[in-house]
């Protein structure tokens, strides 16, 4: 049996000096795809429907979101190498923000049934390495990820291990099948926001002040969670006019364009301090991928006992200019946040979306067919709207 899918292929050509370790040699993966894969080609084609094993479920995909990481794979440098500096393997089917209906289950699957509407975790942890054995699933040494090391969901069907599948039937009950499946595709990015806003920094106390830098889909999720958790003032900083308006709809009290502020000789610190009577921000989240520009300002915007969380993946994260004196005097903390596994993140993200307290339908600003999936990636690359979806089996 065949299905239609978007397939990426690329040339495996390591840059000078890149040495494959034992794991890469054994699996065929590249731990840093930006130094190994070049000349990526995209094609919508017919491929085999994956076969279900004893512990697997087969999902008929209804919707799949485009992630910023998908854009990094699509972008390339002057030599044709992809921009995604993480585990990758080609050929592959992209897409990891998805939902759909289960059409087949393996003989050993107990908690998922044919007919259930589900989404799936991207962070497919092994459960056996030391990181997993100490419950740090997002730091798994052998992490598998749909769209990068496993076939993803910009396809008519995706097969996953049932332990990574989560029912979204409550979301379907709230919104109906069509809208519910589209919102179900937002569970994964909402989980990223949940980990960075609630889990990693240790929660939010009602009344605290929050700031989010960059209001793409992850940043919007952080703003929504700050609002639900009780932040009394939420600041957002965004250069895109459309995304700035979305930030207001998702709960930001104050939205500023950093470029316009700079023309007035101001920074984000100036407005945060003005509107908090000099206290600063209790929680700041970097979702813009501009650490070299933001950290010198965020460090000076931190409240006593304040926290900074880095969610955005950026090459600049390896060389962030952090002012430790500010953190020492303010008893500040800096957290890295990666992924969404463990800590009841997926369950709670699903419950938040099913509650309807924040209408996530407003986040979806573009829809493309499977045949036009590359256009969906290109639209996401413009970074001017919310979430772009590929709608498949509607």
LUMNU-761946 format. One record per residue (C-alpha): residue number from 1; residue in one letter; x, y, z. Coordinates in Angstrom, 2 decimals, decimal comma, padded with zeros to 5 digits. Layout:
+------+------+---------+---------+---------+
: resi : resn :    east :   north :      up :
+------+------+---------+---------+---------+
:  NUM :    A :       X :       Y :       Z :
...
+------+------+---------+---------+---------+
***
This chain:
+------+------+---------+---------+---------+
: resi : resn :    east :   north :      up :
+------+------+---------+---------+---------+
:    1 :    X :  000,00 :  000,00 :  000,00 :
:    2 :    X :  001,21 :  003,46 : -000,92 :
:    3 :    X :  000,72 :  006,94 :  000,54 :
:    4 :    X :  001,61 :  010,46 : -000,48 :
:    5 :    X :  004,35 :  012,22 :  001,50 :
:    6 :    X :  006,82 :  015,07 :  001,33 :
:    7 :    X :  010,28 :  013,51 :  001,11 :
:    8 :    X :  013,60 :  015,27 :  001,69 :
:    9 :    X :  016,82 :  013,82 :  000,35 :
:   10 :    X :  020,31 :  015,25 :  000,67 :
:   11 :    X :  023,92 :  014,51 : -000,13 :
:   12 :    X :  026,02 :  013,16 :  002,74 :
:   13 :    X :  029,26 :  015,12 :  002,44 :
:   14 :    X :  030,94 :  015,91 :  005,78 :
:   15 :    X :  032,76 :  019,22 :  006,00 :
:   16 :    X :  036,55 :  018,99 :  006,41 :
:   17 :    X :  037,44 :  017,94 :  009,94 :
:   18 :    X :  034,06 :  016,40 :  010,79 :
:   19 :    X :  034,55 :  012,92 :  012,28 :
:   20 :    X :  031,66 :  010,49 :  012,72 :
:   21 :    X :  031,55 :  008,90 :  016,17 :
:   22 :    X :  030,64 :  005,25 :  016,74 :
:   23 :    X :  026,95 :  006,04 :  017,15 :
:   24 :    X :  026,81 :  007,98 :  013,89 :
:   25 :    X :  028,62 :  005,23 :  012,03 :
:   26 :    X :  026,22 :  002,62 :  013,39 :
:   27 :    X :  022,98 :  004,53 :  012,79 :
:   28 :    X :  023,76 :  006,57 :  009,69 :
:   29 :    X :  022,73 :  009,73 :  011,54 :
:   30 :    X :  024,64 :  012,97 :  011,68 :
:   31 :    X :  024,72 :  014,58 :  015,14 :
:   32 :    X :  025,27 :  017,97 :  013,50 :
:   33 :    X :  023,37 :  017,98 :  010,24 :
:   34 :    X :  024,65 :  021,44 :  009,28 :
:   35 :    X :  028,14 :  019,99 :  008,86 :
:   36 :    X :  027,17 :  016,83 :  006,99 :
:   37 :    X :  024,15 :  017,23 :  004,67 :
:   38 :    X :  024,02 :  019,47 :  001,63 :
:   39 :    X :  021,89 :  020,07 : -001,46 :
:   40 :    X :  018,61 :  019,03 :  000,14 :
:   41 :    X :  015,87 :  018,24 : -002,38 :
:   42 :    X :  012,13 :  018,26 : -001,61 :
:   43 :    X :  009,58 :  016,15 : -003,50 :
:   44 :    X :  005,97 :  015,11 : -002,88 :
:   45 :    X :  005,87 :  011,46 : -003,92 :
:   46 :    X :  004,32 :  008,06 : -003,32 :
:   47 :    X :  006,03 :  005,92 : -000,69 :
:   48 :    X :  005,06 :  002,80 :  001,26 :
:   49 :    X :  002,63 :  003,12 :  004,17 :
:   50 :    X :  004,69 :  002,11 :  007,22 :
:   51 :    X :  004,04 : -001,33 :  008,69 :
:   52 :    X :  002,82 : -001,51 :  012,27 :
:   53 :    X :  004,80 : -003,49 :  014,83 :
:   54 :    X :  003,43 : -004,99 :  018,08 :
:   55 :    X :  003,84 : -001,75 :  020,05 :
:   56 :    X :  003,01 :  000,73 :  017,28 :
:   57 :    X :  000,02 :  002,74 :  016,17 :
:   58 :    X : -000,70 :  003,95 :  012,64 :
:   59 :    X : -002,20 :  007,43 :  012,48 :
:   60 :    X : -004,09 :  008,93 :  009,58 :
:   61 :    X : -002,73 :  012,47 :  009,67 :
:   62 :    X : -005,23 :  015,35 :  009,62 :
:   63 :    X : -002,89 :  018,31 :  010,19 :
:   64 :    X :  000,82 :  018,95 :  010,64 :
:   65 :    X :  002,42 :  022,22 :  011,69 :
:   66 :    X :  005,63 :  023,68 :  010,31 :
:   67 :    X :  008,29 :  024,21 :  012,98 :
:   68 :    X :  011,17 :  026,65 :  012,94 :
:   69 :    X :  013,44 :  023,61 :  012,89 :
:   70 :    X :  011,85 :  022,57 :  009,57 :
:   71 :    X :  012,84 :  026,00 :  008,26 :
:   72 :    X :  016,43 :  025,44 :  009,43 :
:   73 :    X :  016,57 :  022,22 :  007,42 :
:   74 :    X :  015,19 :  024,07 :  004,39 :
:   75 :    X :  017,67 :  026,94 :  004,66 :
:   76 :    X :  021,21 :  026,39 :  003,49 :
:   77 :    X :  024,56 :  028,16 :  003,56 :
:   78 :    X :  026,62 :  029,31 :  000,59 :
:   79 :    X :  027,94 :  025,76 :  000,14 :
:   80 :    X :  024,49 :  024,18 :  000,20 :
:   81 :    X :  024,66 :  022,73 :  003,72 :
:   82 :    X :  021,42 :  022,68 :  005,71 :
:   83 :    X :  021,06 :  025,01 :  008,69 :
:   84 :    X :  019,89 :  022,37 :  011,19 :
:   85 :    X :  022,68 :  021,63 :  013,67 :
:   86 :    X :  021,19 :  018,52 :  015,30 :
:   87 :    X :  020,52 :  014,82 :  014,74 :
:   88 :    X :  019,45 :  014,17 :  011,15 :
:   89 :    X :  019,17 :  011,40 :  008,62 :
:   90 :    X :  018,09 :  011,45 :  004,97 :
:   91 :    X :  016,07 :  010,57 :  003,02 :
:   92 :    X :  013,27 :  011,40 :  005,41 :
:   93 :    X :  009,73 :  012,75 :  005,75 :
:   94 :    X :  009,58 :  016,04 :  007,73 :
:   95 :    X :  006,95 :  017,10 :  010,25 :
:   96 :    X :  006,55 :  016,52 :  013,99 :
:   97 :    X :  003,65 :  018,80 :  015,07 :
:   98 :    X :  000,66 :  016,69 :  014,09 :
:   99 :    X : -002,63 :  015,10 :  014,97 :
:  100 :    X : -004,91 :  012,54 :  013,38 :
:  101 :    X : -006,98 :  009,43 :  013,91 :
:  102 :    X : -005,66 :  005,99 :  014,80 :
:  103 :    X : -006,46 :  003,45 :  012,06 :
:  104 :    X : -004,37 :  000,48 :  013,24 :
:  105 :    X : -002,81 : -000,66 :  016,51 :
:  106 :    X : -000,21 : -003,29 :  017,27 :
:  107 :    X : -000,99 : -006,50 :  019,13 :
:  108 :    X :  000,64 : -005,30 :  022,38 :
:  109 :    X : -000,92 : -001,79 :  022,48 :
:  110 :    X : -003,22 : -001,40 :  025,49 :
:  111 :    X : -004,16 :  002,26 :  025,97 :
:  112 :    X : -004,81 :  003,49 :  022,42 :
:  113 :    X : -007,69 :  002,21 :  020,29 :
:  114 :    X : -008,61 :  002,40 :  016,63 :
:  115 :    X : -010,76 :  005,52 :  016,20 :
:  116 :    X : -009,01 :  007,58 :  018,89 :
:  117 :    X : -007,83 :  011,03 :  017,89 :
:  118 :    X : -004,22 :  011,50 :  018,96 :
:  119 :    X : -001,11 :  013,59 :  018,75 :
:  120 :    X :  002,43 :  012,39 :  019,35 :
:  121 :    X :  005,57 :  013,40 :  021,18 :
:  122 :    X :  008,53 :  014,48 :  019,10 :
:  123 :    X :  011,05 :  013,71 :  021,85 :
:  124 :    X :  011,17 :  009,93 :  021,46 :
:  125 :    X :  013,46 :  009,07 :  024,34 :
:  126 :    X :  015,07 :  005,62 :  024,62 :
:  127 :    X :  014,28 :  005,03 :  028,31 :
:  128 :    X :  017,58 :  003,19 :  028,84 :
:  129 :    X :  020,45 :  005,71 :  028,86 :
:  130 :    X :  021,59 :  007,39 :  032,07 :
:  131 :    X :  019,71 :  010,59 :  031,22 :
:  132 :    X :  016,45 :  008,68 :  030,81 :
:  133 :    X :  017,10 :  006,51 :  033,87 :
:  134 :    X :  017,34 :  009,72 :  035,92 :
:  135 :    X :  014,11 :  011,01 :  034,31 :
:  136 :    X :  015,78 :  013,60 :  032,07 :
:  137 :    X :  013,94 :  012,41 :  028,97 :
:  138 :    X :  014,55 :  015,57 :  026,97 :
:  139 :    X :  018,28 :  015,02 :  027,41 :
:  140 :    X :  018,20 :  011,41 :  026,11 :
:  141 :    X :  021,54 :  010,36 :  024,64 :
:  142 :    X :  019,83 :  008,45 :  021,82 :
:  143 :    X :  016,88 :  010,72 :  021,16 :
:  144 :    X :  014,82 :  009,88 :  018,09 :
:  145 :    X :  012,71 :  012,57 :  016,45 :
:  146 :    X :  010,09 :  012,30 :  013,70 :
:  147 :    X :  011,09 :  014,40 :  010,74 :
:  148 :    X :  014,78 :  014,24 :  011,54 :
:  149 :    X :  015,77 :  010,68 :  012,45 :
:  150 :    X :  012,38 :  008,97 :  011,85 :
:  151 :    X :  009,71 :  009,46 :  009,18 :
:  152 :    X :  007,55 :  012,45 :  010,09 :
:  153 :    X :  003,98 :  013,55 :  009,55 :
:  154 :    X :  003,86 :  015,66 :  006,38 :
:  155 :    X :  002,34 :  012,55 :  004,91 :
:  156 :    X : -000,99 :  010,79 :  004,79 :
:  157 :    X :  000,06 :  008,41 :  007,58 :
:  158 :    X :  002,64 :  008,24 :  010,36 :
:  159 :    X :  003,61 :  005,25 :  012,51 :
:  160 :    X :  004,85 :  005,79 :  016,08 :
:  161 :    X :  005,44 :  003,73 :  019,19 :
:  162 :    X :  002,20 :  003,90 :  021,20 :
:  163 :    X :  004,02 :  005,18 :  024,29 :
:  164 :    X :  004,52 :  008,51 :  022,51 :
:  165 :    X :  000,85 :  008,85 :  021,47 :
:  166 :    X : -001,57 :  010,97 :  023,48 :
:  167 :    X : -005,33 :  011,08 :  023,06 :
:  168 :    X : -006,82 :  014,46 :  022,16 :
:  169 :    X : -010,45 :  013,33 :  022,34 :
:  170 :    X : -011,20 :  016,14 :  024,84 :
:  171 :    X : -009,98 :  018,72 :  022,34 :
:  172 :    X : -012,21 :  017,13 :  019,69 :
:  173 :    X : -015,15 :  017,34 :  022,10 :
:  174 :    X : -014,53 :  021,06 :  022,62 :
:  175 :    X : -013,94 :  022,09 :  019,03 :
:  176 :    X : -015,20 :  019,33 :  016,74 :
:  177 :    X : -013,10 :  017,14 :  014,45 :
:  178 :    X : -011,79 :  019,70 :  011,95 :
:  179 :    X : -010,85 :  022,48 :  014,36 :
:  180 :    X : -009,95 :  019,97 :  017,05 :
:  181 :    X : -007,39 :  018,22 :  014,84 :
:  182 :    X : -005,87 :  021,55 :  013,86 :
:  183 :    X : -005,53 :  022,52 :  017,52 :
:  184 :    X : -004,27 :  019,00 :  018,24 :
:  185 :    X : -001,35 :  019,76 :  015,93 :
:  186 :    X : -000,46 :  022,61 :  018,30 :
:  187 :    X : -000,03 :  020,37 :  021,36 :
:  188 :    X :  003,64 :  019,69 :  020,61 :
:  189 :    X :  004,71 :  023,36 :  020,35 :
:  190 :    X :  002,51 :  024,17 :  023,36 :
:  191 :    X :  004,45 :  021,48 :  025,23 :
:  192 :    X :  007,69 :  023,29 :  024,35 :
:  193 :    X :  006,22 :  026,49 :  025,79 :
:  194 :    X :  004,94 :  024,64 :  028,88 :
:  195 :    X :  008,36 :  023,18 :  029,63 :
:  196 :    X :  010,04 :  026,58 :  029,33 :
:  197 :    X :  007,38 :  028,61 :  031,15 :
:  198 :    X :  006,19 :  026,28 :  033,90 :
:  199 :    X :  008,48 :  023,27 :  034,40 :
:  200 :    X :  012,06 :  024,47 :  033,94 :
:  201 :    X :  011,81 :  027,75 :  035,93 :
:  202 :    X :  009,75 :  026,11 :  038,66 :
:  203 :    X :  006,38 :  027,66 :  037,99 :
:  204 :    X :  004,82 :  031,11 :  038,24 :
:  205 :    X :  003,44 :  032,82 :  041,34 :
:  206 :    X :  000,28 :  034,82 :  040,59 :
:  207 :    X :  001,11 :  038,50 :  040,47 :
:  208 :    X :  004,60 :  038,10 :  039,05 :
:  209 :    X :  005,83 :  040,00 :  035,99 :
:  210 :    X :  006,70 :  038,13 :  032,79 :
:  211 :    X :  008,48 :  039,07 :  029,56 :
:  212 :    X :  008,69 :  037,16 :  026,27 :
:  213 :    X :  011,15 :  038,03 :  023,52 :
:  214 :    X :  009,90 :  036,85 :  020,12 :
:  215 :    X :  006,22 :  036,03 :  019,61 :
:  216 :    X :  006,18 :  033,24 :  017,09 :
:  217 :    X :  004,10 :  030,17 :  018,02 :
:  218 :    X :  006,37 :  029,19 :  020,95 :
:  219 :    X :  006,42 :  032,74 :  022,30 :
:  220 :    X :  002,65 :  033,02 :  021,95 :
:  221 :    X :  002,28 :  029,80 :  023,92 :
:  222 :    X :  004,50 :  031,23 :  026,67 :
:  223 :    X :  002,38 :  034,38 :  026,84 :
:  224 :    X : -000,84 :  032,34 :  027,05 :
:  225 :    X :  000,57 :  030,20 :  029,85 :
:  226 :    X :  001,77 :  033,27 :  031,75 :
:  227 :    X : -001,75 :  034,67 :  031,51 :
:  228 :    X : -003,39 :  031,44 :  032,69 :
:  229 :    X : -000,86 :  031,08 :  035,53 :
:  230 :    X : -001,61 :  034,57 :  036,84 :
:  231 :    X :  001,14 :  036,95 :  035,74 :
:  232 :    X : -000,12 :  040,45 :  036,51 :
:  233 :    X :  001,89 :  042,17 :  033,78 :
:  234 :    X :  003,17 :  040,50 :  030,62 :
:  235 :    X :  005,61 :  042,22 :  028,28 :
:  236 :    X :  006,21 :  041,09 :  024,70 :
:  237 :    X :  008,91 :  042,25 :  022,28 :
:  238 :    X :  008,39 :  041,59 :  018,59 :
:  239 :    X :  009,38 :  043,23 :  015,29 :
:  240 :    X :  006,55 :  041,73 :  013,19 :
:  241 :    X :  003,36 :  043,81 :  013,27 :
:  242 :    X :  001,15 :  040,73 :  012,73 :
:  243 :    X :  002,85 :  038,77 :  015,49 :
:  244 :    X :  002,64 :  041,78 :  017,80 :
:  245 :    X : -001,12 :  041,82 :  017,35 :
:  246 :    X : -001,28 :  038,09 :  018,06 :
:  247 :    X :  000,72 :  038,69 :  021,25 :
:  248 :    X : -002,01 :  041,04 :  022,47 :
:  249 :    X : -004,71 :  038,49 :  021,65 :
:  250 :    X : -002,84 :  035,81 :  023,58 :
:  251 :    X : -002,58 :  037,95 :  026,71 :
:  252 :    X :  000,35 :  040,37 :  026,53 :
:  253 :    X : -000,36 :  043,63 :  028,35 :
:  254 :    X :  002,47 :  045,60 :  026,76 :
:  255 :    X :  003,87 :  044,90 :  023,29 :
:  256 :    X :  006,88 :  046,78 :  021,96 :
:  257 :    X :  008,89 :  046,73 :  018,73 :
:  258 :    X :  012,59 :  046,69 :  019,73 :
:  259 :    X :  013,55 :  048,50 :  016,54 :
:  260 :    X :  011,14 :  051,34 :  017,28 :
:  261 :    X :  012,37 :  051,50 :  020,86 :
:  262 :    X :  015,97 :  051,83 :  019,70 :
:  263 :    X :  015,03 :  054,79 :  017,50 :
:  264 :    X :  013,94 :  056,52 :  020,71 :
:  265 :    X :  017,17 :  055,57 :  022,46 :
:  266 :    X :  015,36 :  052,97 :  024,57 :
:  267 :    X :  015,65 :  049,22 :  025,18 :
:  268 :    X :  013,31 :  046,57 :  026,52 :
:  269 :    X :  014,88 :  047,10 :  029,95 :
:  270 :    X :  013,76 :  050,72 :  030,00 :
:  271 :    X :  010,08 :  049,90 :  029,50 :
:  272 :    X :  010,13 :  046,88 :  031,82 :
:  273 :    X :  011,61 :  048,97 :  034,62 :
:  274 :    X :  009,20 :  051,83 :  033,96 :
:  275 :    X :  006,07 :  049,67 :  034,09 :
:  276 :    X :  007,22 :  047,59 :  037,09 :
:  277 :    X :  008,27 :  050,57 :  039,22 :
:  278 :    X :  011,91 :  049,51 :  039,01 :
:  279 :    X :  011,34 :  045,89 :  040,11 :
:  280 :    X :  012,08 :  044,16 :  036,81 :
:  281 :    X :  010,79 :  040,93 :  035,29 :
:  282 :    X :  010,37 :  037,83 :  037,45 :
:  283 :    X :  010,42 :  035,55 :  034,41 :
:  284 :    X :  011,96 :  036,32 :  031,01 :
:  285 :    X :  011,86 :  033,88 :  028,11 :
:  286 :    X :  014,09 :  034,08 :  025,04 :
:  287 :    X :  012,12 :  032,80 :  022,04 :
:  288 :    X :  013,65 :  035,04 :  019,38 :
:  289 :    X :  016,96 :  033,27 :  018,75 :
:  290 :    X :  018,91 :  036,51 :  019,26 :
:  291 :    X :  020,88 :  035,74 :  022,43 :
:  292 :    X :  023,84 :  038,00 :  021,62 :
:  293 :    X :  021,47 :  040,99 :  021,43 :
:  294 :    X :  019,09 :  040,08 :  024,23 :
:  295 :    X :  021,15 :  038,73 :  027,12 :
:  296 :    X :  022,96 :  041,99 :  027,93 :
:  297 :    X :  019,51 :  043,60 :  028,24 :
:  298 :    X :  017,71 :  040,71 :  029,96 :
:  299 :    X :  020,45 :  040,43 :  032,59 :
:  300 :    X :  019,81 :  044,05 :  033,58 :
:  301 :    X :  016,01 :  043,57 :  033,50 :
:  302 :    X :  015,95 :  040,71 :  036,01 :
:  303 :    X :  013,98 :  041,10 :  039,25 :
:  304 :    X :  015,27 :  039,93 :  042,61 :
:  305 :    X :  014,98 :  036,15 :  042,47 :
:  306 :    X :  014,17 :  036,42 :  038,78 :
:  307 :    X :  014,66 :  033,77 :  036,15 :
:  308 :    X :  015,70 :  033,76 :  032,49 :
:  309 :    X :  014,81 :  030,79 :  030,31 :
:  310 :    X :  016,32 :  030,08 :  026,90 :
:  311 :    X :  013,99 :  028,16 :  024,58 :
:  312 :    X :  015,07 :  029,31 :  021,12 :
:  313 :    X :  017,65 :  027,10 :  019,41 :
:  314 :    X :  020,30 :  029,34 :  017,90 :
:  315 :    X :  023,95 :  028,96 :  016,89 :
:  316 :    X :  024,53 :  032,00 :  019,10 :
:  317 :    X :  023,53 :  029,98 :  022,18 :
:  318 :    X :  027,05 :  028,59 :  022,30 :
:  319 :    X :  028,51 :  032,01 :  023,02 :
:  320 :    X :  026,03 :  034,02 :  025,11 :
:  321 :    X :  027,44 :  037,10 :  026,92 :
:  322 :    X :  025,93 :  036,60 :  030,39 :
:  323 :    X :  026,53 :  039,20 :  033,10 :
:  324 :    X :  026,93 :  036,97 :  036,13 :
:  325 :    X :  027,31 :  039,95 :  038,46 :
:  326 :    X :  023,68 :  040,88 :  037,82 :
:  327 :    X :  022,58 :  037,30 :  038,58 :
:  328 :    X :  024,66 :  037,22 :  041,75 :
:  329 :    X :  023,34 :  040,51 :  043,13 :
:  330 :    X :  019,75 :  039,70 :  042,14 :
:  331 :    X :  019,87 :  035,97 :  043,06 :
:  332 :    X :  018,95 :  035,34 :  039,47 :
:  333 :    X :  018,79 :  032,01 :  037,66 :
:  334 :    X :  019,37 :  031,03 :  034,03 :
:  335 :    X :  017,71 :  027,91 :  032,61 :
:  336 :    X :  018,04 :  026,07 :  029,36 :
:  337 :    X :  014,81 :  024,48 :  028,15 :
:  338 :    X :  014,70 :  021,74 :  025,52 :
:  339 :    X :  011,76 :  019,59 :  024,52 :
:  340 :    X :  008,50 :  018,60 :  026,14 :
:  341 :    X :  008,86 :  015,05 :  027,49 :
:  342 :    X :  008,03 :  014,00 :  031,05 :
:  343 :    X :  006,60 :  016,07 :  033,93 :
:  344 :    X :  003,02 :  015,53 :  032,66 :
:  345 :    X :  003,74 :  018,18 :  030,03 :
:  346 :    X :  001,77 :  016,62 :  027,18 :
:  347 :    X : -001,19 :  015,75 :  029,39 :
:  348 :    X : -001,36 :  019,26 :  030,82 :
:  349 :    X : -000,85 :  020,94 :  027,45 :
:  350 :    X : -003,75 :  018,91 :  026,04 :
:  351 :    X : -005,93 :  019,87 :  029,01 :
:  352 :    X : -005,09 :  023,56 :  028,57 :
:  353 :    X : -006,05 :  023,46 :  024,89 :
:  354 :    X : -009,22 :  021,46 :  025,57 :
:  355 :    X : -010,33 :  023,96 :  028,22 :
:  356 :    X : -010,77 :  026,70 :  025,63 :
:  357 :    X : -009,42 :  029,33 :  028,05 :
:  358 :    X : -007,17 :  030,50 :  025,26 :
:  359 :    X : -008,60 :  030,02 :  021,76 :
:  360 :    X : -005,62 :  028,59 :  019,91 :
:  361 :    X : -007,48 :  028,72 :  016,60 :
:  362 :    X : -006,28 :  032,34 :  016,45 :
:  363 :    X : -002,69 :  031,09 :  016,27 :
:  364 :    X : -003,23 :  029,40 :  012,91 :
:  365 :    X : -002,59 :  031,99 :  010,18 :
:  366 :    X : -002,03 :  029,79 :  007,14 :
:  367 :    X : -003,09 :  026,44 :  005,71 :
:  368 :    X : -001,54 :  024,57 :  002,79 :
:  369 :    X : -002,28 :  021,26 :  001,11 :
:  370 :    X :  000,19 :  018,38 :  001,14 :
:  371 :    X :  000,99 :  019,09 : -002,51 :
:  372 :    X :  001,99 :  022,62 : -001,48 :
:  373 :    X :  003,90 :  021,68 :  001,68 :
:  374 :    X :  007,11 :  023,36 :  000,51 :
:  375 :    X :  005,18 :  026,63 :  000,19 :
:  376 :    X :  004,10 :  026,16 :  003,82 :
:  377 :    X :  007,77 :  025,97 :  004,85 :
:  378 :    X :  008,58 :  029,07 :  002,82 :
:  379 :    X :  005,68 :  030,95 :  004,42 :
:  380 :    X :  006,92 :  029,97 :  007,89 :
:  381 :    X :  010,40 :  031,19 :  006,93 :
:  382 :    X :  009,01 :  034,73 :  006,55 :
:  383 :    X :  008,39 :  034,78 :  010,34 :
:  384 :    X :  005,51 :  037,23 :  010,10 :
:  385 :    X :  002,48 :  035,19 :  011,25 :
:  386 :    X :  001,45 :  032,48 :  013,65 :
:  387 :    X :  001,40 :  028,74 :  013,02 :
:  388 :    X :  001,34 :  027,47 :  009,43 :
:  389 :    X : -000,35 :  024,08 :  008,94 :
:  390 :    X : -000,31 :  021,46 :  006,25 :
:  391 :    X : -003,83 :  020,01 :  006,19 :
:  392 :    X : -003,97 :  016,48 :  004,83 :
:  393 :    X : -006,82 :  014,02 :  005,49 :
:  394 :    X : -009,59 :  016,49 :  006,35 :
+------+------+---------+---------+---------+
***
